Amino acid sequence: MLKIRTASRPRTFAARLDSRTESTPAARQLLRAYLAALPTGDRYRDTAELLLGELFANAVQHTDAPTDRLIEIRFALTGDRLRLEVHDAGTGRPSLRTPTPEDEHGRGVLLVNELAEKWGCCPRAGGVGKFVWALIAPAPSPTSTLLTV
């Protein structure tokens, strides 16, 4: 089930998706569409897609909320920073840990910590659940990285 809500501000987007692993590609597709509509959206795309995928997957895999609860994603461009938010009804909070080389999982928050300019976790309004947010700086434009010989 996909419920889309756009905020009154033109650079903000929100959608609610089913809390299941199969919704992760839809979340990334919505992000790609949002970024495609922005003049500099391509400068956020790679990092934003990776981080959104990790945050969404964590919300699905590590929740203690009932399975019928939706996960909300929000995107907003504030100045030149892209803010991603993933809202869920679970009580658990993400924690940064160092996985061993043998661990098959557990690197999502590490990736968020390394690639986001800032990130955090806050309680949702109304007291049910939380949201995890990440602030992403734009990648340098191709013209700003010219090599001189």
C-alpha positions in Angstrom: 0.0 0.0 0.0 1.4 3.4 -1.0 0.0 6.6 0.4 1.6 9.8 -0.9 1.3 13.2 0.8 3.0 16.4 -0.4 3.5 19.2 2.0 2.5 22.8 1.2 6.2 23.7 0.9 7.3 23.0 -2.7 10.6 21.3 -1.7 9.1 18.9 0.8 7.8 15.4 0.0 6.3 12.7 2.2 4.9 9.2 1.5 3.8 6.2 3.6 4.8 2.7 2.6 4.1 -0.8 3.9 6.5 -1.9 6.6 8.1 -4.7 4.5 11.4 -5.3 2.8 9.7 -5.2 -0.6 8.9 -1.5 -0.1 12.5 -0.4 0.0 12.9 -0.1 -3.8 9.7 2.0 -3.9 11.1 4.3 -1.3 14.3 4.7 -3.4 12.2 5.2 -6.6 10.2 8.0 -4.9 13.5 9.7 -3.8 14.9 9.5 -7.4 11.7 11.1 -8.7 11.9 13.8 -6.0 15.6 14.5 -6.8 15.0 14.5 -10.6 12.7 17.5 -10.1 15.4 19.5 -8.4 17.9 21.5 -10.4 20.8 20.0 -8.4 19.2 16.7 -7.4 21.8 14.6 -9.2 24.4 15.9 -6.7 22.6 14.1 -3.8 21.4 11.0 -5.7 24.0 8.3 -4.9 24.5 9.0 -1.2 20.8 9.7 -0.6 19.6 6.5 -2.3 22.1 4.4 -0.3 21.2 6.1 3.0 17.5 6.0 2.5 17.7 2.3 1.6 19.6 1.6 4.8 17.3 3.7 7.0 14.2 2.2 5.5 15.5 -1.4 5.8 16.4 -0.8 9.4 12.9 0.5 10.1 11.5 -2.7 8.7 13.9 -5.2 10.2 14.4 -3.8 13.7 10.9 -2.6 14.6 8.7 -3.9 17.4 5.7 -2.2 16.0 2.7 -4.2 14.6 3.2 -5.3 11.0 0.3 -3.3 9.8 2.0 0.0 10.7 3.2 2.1 7.8 6.7 3.7 7.5 6.7 7.3 6.5 9.6 8.8 4.4 10.2 12.5 4.1 12.5 14.4 1.9 13.2 18.2 2.1 15.8 20.4 0.6 16.9 23.0 3.2 19.4 25.5 1.7 21.8 23.2 0.0 21.3 20.2 2.3 19.0 17.3 1.6 17.2 16.0 4.7 15.9 12.4 4.7 13.6 11.2 7.4 12.2 7.7 8.1 9.4 7.5 10.6 8.2 4.3 12.2 6.1 3.2 15.2 8.8 1.1 16.8 10.4 1.9 20.2 14.0 0.8 19.3 16.6 3.3 18.5 19.5 2.8 16.1 23.0 2.5 17.6 26.4 2.8 16.1 28.4 -0.4 16.4 31.5 -1.9 14.8 30.6 -5.1 13.0 33.2 -7.9 12.8 34.3 -9.0 9.3 32.2 -12.2 9.8 29.0 -10.3 10.5 26.6 -10.5 7.5 24.5 -7.5 8.8 25.0 -4.5 11.0 26.7 -1.9 8.7 23.7 0.3 7.9 24.1 2.8 10.8 27.9 2.8 10.2 27.2 3.8 6.6 24.8 6.5 7.7 27.4 7.8 10.2 30.2 7.9 7.6 28.2 9.4 4.6 25.7 11.8 6.2 26.9 15.2 7.3 24.8 14.7 10.4 22.2 12.2 11.6 20.1 11.5 14.6 17.0 9.9 16.0 14.0 11.7 17.6 10.7 10.7 19.1 7.7 11.3 16.9 5.1 13.9 17.7 2.4 12.2 19.7 4.8 9.9 21.4 4.4 6.8 19.2 7.6 5.7 17.6 10.6 7.6 16.3 12.1 9.1 13.2 15.7 8.8 12.1 17.0 11.7 10.0 20.1 12.3 7.9 21.5 15.5 6.4 23.3 15.1 3.2 25.6 17.6 1.6 25.7 17.9 -2.2 28.5 16.2 -4.0 30.9 18.6 -5.8 29.7 19.6 -9.2 31.7 18.2 -12.1 32.8 21.6 -13.1 34.2 22.4 -9.6 36.6 19.4 -9.8 38.6 20.2 -12.9 42.1 18.9 -13.0 44.9 21.2 -13.9 48.1 20.0 -15.5 
